[in-house]
Amino acid sequence: MNAADFFVMDPKKAMDPLGQRRFAKSPVEQHVPGAMALALVSALVFWGAIALFFKAREPIRFLREPVLETTGRITRLDSRRSGDSTTYYAAWSYEVDGRSYESGVRKVRSNFYKAATLGSGTAVVYLAASPEVSRIEHGQSSAGSVAAGLAFISVLLLCIPLIGAAMLRSAVKRYLAFRRHRKLLTGAVLAAERVSDGEGNHSLRVRYQFNTPEGLPLIGTEAGVPPGFNDKSAIPAPGTPVFVLYANPLVFEML
């Protein structure tokens, strides 16, 4: 590929920001993938928050409602291994006002599991208004930590979509600026270099300068992989003419 051929374009087609391009992506293409990725992450965070909410409903009740404490007995111990991690479970029984209650099988901390034995006593806290709802005092994650996790997810749920929306807005704003106020200007290469990623892939980075219609000199940098560019392709020399699609001093790019 000849360096001079790389910059030869039809000026009429170059006026279309989504038309003939030899180097840069369109203004929309530059930001939409990131915005779409953030939208996907937002969806995952949303469903994670929903799952955490249902999981946290019971622990949060222990923060909001009066609780009492009694001594219970361990009735079941179990562990399940998945890959390199092991999850521990336990169940317990206890009495309140002469009535017996059995907990379901719940996840517990590893240190509690390893120290517990079937039939051993353990401190149990339960809701005063709903004694059938209980937790092991020192064997499970605290209600406060669960609530803090829910608050953290909620902050992510709020921030990530806002960042994605801001990126998408920036992309659309750039696109509209090109559509409404674009001008085709000429500039020149200041410096260019071939960049290799060490795996045989090569890209071109070009630093260029041009003057705005008002005579203001601006410098920009573009990087990418031109069609057919490889380790034997010529590098444009300083002074090589370039086309620049210009909307305002903040929105421009080399074609």
LINCORZI-V476106 format. One record per run of one state. SS is the DSSP state (alpha for helix, beta for strand, coil for the rest). FROM is the first residue (numbers start at 1). LEN is the number of residues. If there is no record, write none. Layout:
SS & FROM & LEN
SS & FROM & LEN
//
This chain:
coil & 1 & 2
alpha & 3 & 4
coil & 7 & 4
alpha & 11 & 4
coil & 15 & 12
alpha & 27 & 38
coil & 65 & 2
beta & 67 & 16
coil & 83 & 2
beta & 85 & 12
coil & 97 & 2
beta & 99 & 4
coil & 103 & 3
beta & 106 & 3
coil & 109 & 1
alpha & 110 & 6
coil & 116 & 5
beta & 121 & 7
coil & 128 & 6
beta & 134 & 3
coil & 137 & 6
alpha & 143 & 39
coil & 182 & 1
beta & 183 & 14
coil & 197 & 5
beta & 202 & 10
coil & 212 & 5
beta & 217 & 8
coil & 225 & 16
beta & 241 & 8
coil & 249 & 2
beta & 251 & 4
coil & 255 & 1
//
